[in-house]
Amino acid sequence: MSALQPTLRTANVQPAFGLPLPAAAGAPPKAPHCALERTGFDLGRDHARWGLVPPAEHLHPGHPVRAGWAAGRIAFAGRTREATVHVRRWLSLRLAAWLRGQAVDTLQVTPALLRRLHADACPVTGQRLSQDAGADSDAVVVALRPDAALSPGHLVLMSRRAAQAWRQRAADEALAIARRLDEAEPGELVDGLDANAWWRLATLLSFVTPLPQAQAAQLALRAWPTTRLRLLNPVQSLQVLLTLAFTDPDGPPPVQALAAMLPAAVHSEFQVFMHTLLARRVAAGPVDRAGLKRALLVAWGQPLVQRRWTRLALALEASQCEALVEQALRRGLVGGLRSLPKAMATDGWAVEAAAPGATATPGTAEDPAPARLVAIERRRRPRAGEPVTAQAQRALPLA
């Protein structure tokens, strides 16, 4: 956004938002001198564009946000836009990132993106999300990779309670807490979350964290990937795809078609695992898609399901998982996902993400990374009446 050029005469400009213009209205707001100030200036100007007032702590004289807001009030006086809840979240997200020194992909992180992240319930606690109610259930946008720039692929909408409990812990830390709570007394909490909530949070974090194939293969699916979340570990992409195959209440899962794509050496492990999931799907009874998804997540908490999945997953290499997922999506056997090439998997994240299969310890050579990475991104269902292209039809989510 270019710097404001003070060419407008302000004598006839009416005060906006019920607040007086700066005392020195005839003097233009101070222009930013560096990139950090420029970002704060743009944030203040965008608040004014949408008819909003920045938080009070950013309104003292000389503050870049105050300067941009003052300039914006002059530039947009009488022609502000209506601020939706998604615009408010967008501004709050950018302001928090600016205070942390975190970069933002401004071309992709927009109110429109945050609108697509909408959810009715928190993916961690399961509680219904509220909007600006001043409660723990208020919805907030969280970046699951604090080391990365704010960009599509690792942004999630969750409750304030879950976000505060997370405290930017890594996936390994969240997994350790979940395992410890499993062995603790029933009802024990860590930072206000129980064992099930920590398992769900750890699962979401693991999706966007490159892990060694052997480690990712032993993780249970305790949460569904949220809309636009990218799965960086091929074995987890396969895990989600195979489980999604059981969420269609109107038809049988394509077990035989999927089995035909696998190496013959793992057919036995595949059949055992898929029939284990099938038994859980049958036990769920005649429920809708949402009910099936809840029942399958409960099934993933059972040791038998986890053991049989781990046996299958450890028999596959990352490249084999990638190939199976790509073929299944290309043939339309499972919807709700799309594959992304390596160059797009972490596009805009501004991180050197180790490829799945590489160890977390620098300098080691265990599980060398595959030559390429195909990430999986969760897609949303179109709203009622929304036109659907043929390409989008093939990528329709199952919930």
Summary of the structure (lengths in Angstrom):
residues: 399
radius of gyration: 24.0
end to end distance: 38.2
largest distance: 80.8
contacts: 1251
relative contact order: 0.09
helix: 42%
strand: 7%
